[in-house]
Amino acid sequence: MTTGSSPLAAFDQSPRTRLVFGAGTLSRLGELAREYGGNRVLLVTDRGIVAAGHAARAVEALKSKGLAVEVYDGVRENPTTADVAACLEVARAASVDLLVGVGGGSSLDTAKGTNFILTNGGEMRDYWGVGKATKPMLPLIAVPTTAGTGSECQSAALIADVVTHQKMACLDPKAAARVAILDPELTLSMPAGVTAVTGVDALAHALETAVTTKRNAVSRMYSVSAFQLLLPSLTRVLDHPGDADARGRMLLGAAFAGTAIELSMLGAAHSAANPLTAHFHVVHGAAVGLMLPHVMRHNAAGSVEAREAYAELARATGTGDRALDVDSQVSALLERLEAVLVRAGIPRTLAAARVDAAKIPELSVEAARQWTATFNPVPMTAASFEGLYRAAL
């Protein structure tokens, strides 16, 4: 991956989401909605964003350009098909022609899920997979208020079946936001805990996308740039929450990492994290952060290309002596990552996260079934995941 002799992987990349970055750019929401043909807008958000005043500012920006606005503020964390159905009812009643998602990944996923069914009919499971929408979808403007998921730069809606609890990844290029407004001022209201877990999730996105089997020359640029922005900035915003420049770097880094996901997918750290969240309610970013160093060691031991990719990230962030050999650079990267995870308050063991060791065999089987596991640079089995979980005990 990092040497001139390594073959370049084939790719087909078409930028789908326009990025509008800068402090105060939320004020351009109405202008941008008009530009993309909006007249009747549904703003999809959650009650926390309403309480913070961000939703009111978004509504004001839209109404200032003469748009009619309906607000759905019932978004919940890890949205289900029931949440999409509730949002869809509001969208249909208002005959909307443009969607705006304001909030974290759950708000953006709910907006995307609503868009699928509003424009193409059926139910969410009809779109589980890739490219299953046959009709055009409404323009979506994404306004993230956390620096974490990178959903604003992805074409996937992650929606759980309310009956089976199966999380469905519904991917379609038509579902991608036309515009992402990246306004660092919106992230200043994030509590320290949310800043920590969402920031760690973004870091993991940069690290995982850098080594997946789908990585390519374009995704690599986004992964490296994201990591350069995120690694030094996360501790900065935790120590100085009002640092607007560091907040901006986190927000842009998360968007770049989200773009990298769109191009190269994720790996085993996310596969191992999802069962921890499902069974023991470990917050997603904390679960990913807990498992990430173990996955990185596993990948570095089993893949020369992964090891070189981690070393490249170390060099790109000035981690360790550039004169060190690759193994030493990877060790330096892991040491620095561990320090960031400790500062972010991420549990360092499964025991600290109150995970029952007796459940490890079941967790391992579920982790091996996760879609992201198929993109890990080292092939993963249930036995592989059991080894990772036991290392994390």
N, C-alpha and C positions, 0 to 999 in steps of 0.2 A: 504493500500500500504506500509506503513512504520512500521506496527506492526507485531510482530511474528504471531499473530492470523489471519492476513488477508490471504485469499487464494491466491496462486500464479496463475496468468493467464497463460494459455497454450500459447506456441509460437513455431515457426518453423523458426530458424534463420541460414542463411548461409552467412558468410562474402563474399562479391562479389568484393570489391575494395581493392587492396593493397595500403597502404599508405607509401609514401617515403617522410619523413619530414626532413627539415634542411636547413640552409642557404647555398645557392649555388647549391642546388640539381637539378636546371634546367639543369645544365651541364650533368646530367645523362640521359637526354631525348633520345638522339640517341641510347645509350646503351640499354635502356628499350624498345624502339621501335623495335630494332633488336631482343630482347629477345622474343617479342610477334609476331614475324614473319613479321614485316614491311619491305617493299622495296620501295613502292611508297606512300608517305604520303600526306594527305591533312591537312594543318594547318588552323583551323577555328578561326578567331579572329575579332577584330574591329579596326577602324582606330586610336582610342586613344591608344590602346596597341601598335600599330605600331609606333606611334609618341613617345611613352615612351621608345622605343628600345627593348621591351621584345620580340616582334615577331622575330626581327632579331637575337636575342640571341638564340631563340628556333630553328630557321632555321639553324643557325650555328652548334648547337649541333646535329641536325639531319644529316646535310651534312657531319659532321666530321666522321660519321660512314658509309658513303657511301650511304645514302638514297636519293632518288629523292624526292623533296619537291615542292608542289604546295600550294600557299597561297590564301585563301579566306578571305578578310578583310572587307566584307560588312555587318557584323553583326550589327543589330540595337537593341535597348532596346525593350523588350517585343516582341520577334520575331513572325512573322506571317507565314502562309503557303507560302506566296510569298517569304519570306526570305529563307525558306527551299528550295524552288524551285530553287532560284538563286544559293545557295550553292551546291545543287544537280547537277546542270549543270556542275559546275567546277569539282566536284568529278568524274562524269562519263567521262568527257573529258580526265581526267588524269589517269583513270583506277586505282584508289587508292586501297590499300589493308589495310590501317590503318589510323585512324583519330586521330588528336590531337586538343583539344580545349584549347585555351589560352585566359583567360579573366574572366569576371564575369559570372553570371548565364545565361545571354543571349547567350554568345558564346558557353557555354556547352550545352544549350538547342538546339541551332541551329545545333551543331554537332550531337547530339543524334537524332534529327528529320531527318536530312539527312541520318543517318545510317539506320533508319527504312525503308525509301523508297528505298534507294540504294540497300539494301539487300533483302527486302521483297516485293518491288513493291507497286502499289496502291497509295493512298494519305493519308495524316495525319489522317483524320477522321476515316480511317479504323483501326487505332490503339488507338483510344480514349477509354480509359478504362484500363483494366489490362490483361497482358499476351496474346495479340492478334497477336504477331509476330510468324510465324510458322517456319521460317528459321533462321539459325545462323546469327549473325551480326558481322561486322568487329570489331577488337579490337579498343578500344578508350582509349586514355590517356588524363586525365583531368589535366589542370594546372591552378588552380584558381589564379587570381590576386587581388581578393577582399576577405575579411573575412566576408562573409555574407550568401549567399544562401545555402551553403553546397551541391550544385548540384553535386559536384564531388563525393559525396558518395550516390547518389540517382539514381534509375533506371527510373526516370520519365523525359520525355521531355514535357515542358509546351509551347505549340504553339497555337497562336490565329488564328482563321479562318479569312482570310483577308476580306471576304465578310460580315460575320455575327458578327465579333469581339468576338465571343465566344472563351474563352480560354479553350483549350483541354489538359487534363492531360493524356499523353500516357505513361503507365507504363509497363515495361517488364524487367525481370531480365537480359535478353540478352543485354539490352540497357545500363546497368551500366558500368562505366569505369572499365577497367581492373586494371589500376593504377591511383592514384592521386598523383601528385608531389606537395608537400606543401613547397614552398620555400618562407620564409618570406621576402626575399629581393625584391620579386616582388610586395609586398604590400606597400613598402616604398613610391612609387610614387603616391599613392592614395591621392587625395585632401581631405582636412578636412571634407568637406560636404559629400563626398562619404564614407569616413571612418565612419562617424557618422551614416548615414542611413543604411549602410550595417551591421555595428556592432549592431545596435538596432534590425535589422531583425534577426541576429543570436541569440541575447539574447532572443527574442520572441520565436524562435524555441526551445530553451532549456526549457523555461517556459511552452510552450504549450504541448510539447511532454511529459512532466513530469506528465500531468494530464489527457490525453485523455483516452477514453474508450478502446483503443487498447494497452495501455502501458503494459509492462511486465518487468520481472526482468532484461533482457538484455537492453532494451531501457532505463530503469530507470538509469542504470549505465552510459550510454552515456549522458543522460539529465543532471544528476548531475555533471559529470565530465566537460561537456561543460560549464555549468553555473559557476562552480568554476574557469574555465579558463577565461571566458568572462567578468564576472561582474567587477572584479577589473581592468582588462586590458583595457577596453574601455575608461574609463576616462584617463588612463595613456597614451594611444596613442594619444588621443585628446590634452592632455597637452604637450606631448613629442613625436611628430610624428616620430622622428628618433630612438626611442627606439626599437631596433631590437628584443629584448627578448619579449617585450609586443606584438609586431606585430606577433611574432611566436605563442604566446599564443592565440591571437585572431584567427589566421588562423587554428590552431589545434582545438580550441573550436568550430569554425564554422563547421569544418569537422565532429567533434563528434556530433554536433547538427543535421547535415544533416543525419548522420547515424541513429540518434534517429527518425527523420522523416520517414526514410525508414522503420523503425520497428513499429512506433506507430502513424504516421500521425500528423496532426495539429488540431487546434480547432477554436473557434469562433472569436478570434482576427483577424486571417487571413481572415475569412469569412466576417467580418465587414469591413476590410481594402480594399478588392478588389473592391467593388462598389465605394469607395471614389477615387480610382485611375482611374477607368473607366470613371466616370462622371466629376470629378473635377481635374484630373491629379495630385492628391497628390502622391508624390513619395512613392513607396511601403513601404519602411522601416519606413518612417514618418507616414504613415497611420496606420501601424501595431502598432507602438509605441504610437500613439495617443489613440488608442482603447484598448490597452493591460491592463492598470490598471483597466479600467471599467469592462472588461471581467473577470479579476482575482477576483475582488470583487464579481461579480455575481456568479462565480464558488465557491468561498470560502463560500458564504452564502448558496449555494444550494447543496453542496456535501461535506460530511465529509472527504472522501478520497482525494478530491482536496485540501481541507484546510490542511490536514496533509502533503500532498505532498509539498505544498508551504512552510509549516513550516520546512520541511526537507531541502529544498533549502536554507532557511534562516540560519539554523544551519550549513549547509555545507560550507557556505561562511562567517561564523562568524558575521552574521547580527543579532543584538539584543542579549539580554542576554539569554543564553541557559536555564536558570532557569525559563524563562517566560512561560506562558501558550501558547497553540497553537495559539489562536486568536491574542495574543500580538506579537508572532513571525511573523505571516502573516502581521500584521500591520507594523512591522519593515521592512519587506521585501519590502512592497509597498512603504514605505517612502524612502528607499534607491534607489529603481527603479526609482521613480519619480525624485530624484536628478540627476540620470544618464541621464534621458530623457531631463531634463532641460539643463544639460551640453552639451548634443548632439544637442541642438537646435531644438528639436522636438516640433511642435505646441501642446499646451496643451488643446486646445478646437477646436471644429469644426469651430467655427467662425474665429479663428485665421488662420485656413487652408482654409478659404474662401469657406466653404461649405454652400450651401443654405438650410436653415432649412425647406423650403417648400418641398424639395425633400426627406425628411426623410422617409415618407411612402414607396416611390419607392425604396429607398436604402435598407430599411428593408426587403422588399419582395425579392430583389435580394440576399441579404446576407443570408437569410434563405435557398435559393436554392443552395448555395455553398456546394461543396462536403465536405469540411473540417468541416462544421457545424455539420455534422452527427457524428463526433468523439468527440465533446465537452462533458465534464463530466456531464454538466447540459443540458438536452434537450432544443434545441433552436427553436423558432418559429419567424415569422415576428414580432409579438408583443414583443418578448424578445429583438430582435435587435432594435426595435423602442425605447424601454426603455434605451438600451445602448447608442444609438445615442443621445437621448435627455439628458442623463446624461453628455454626452461629449460636449454639446452645449456651 
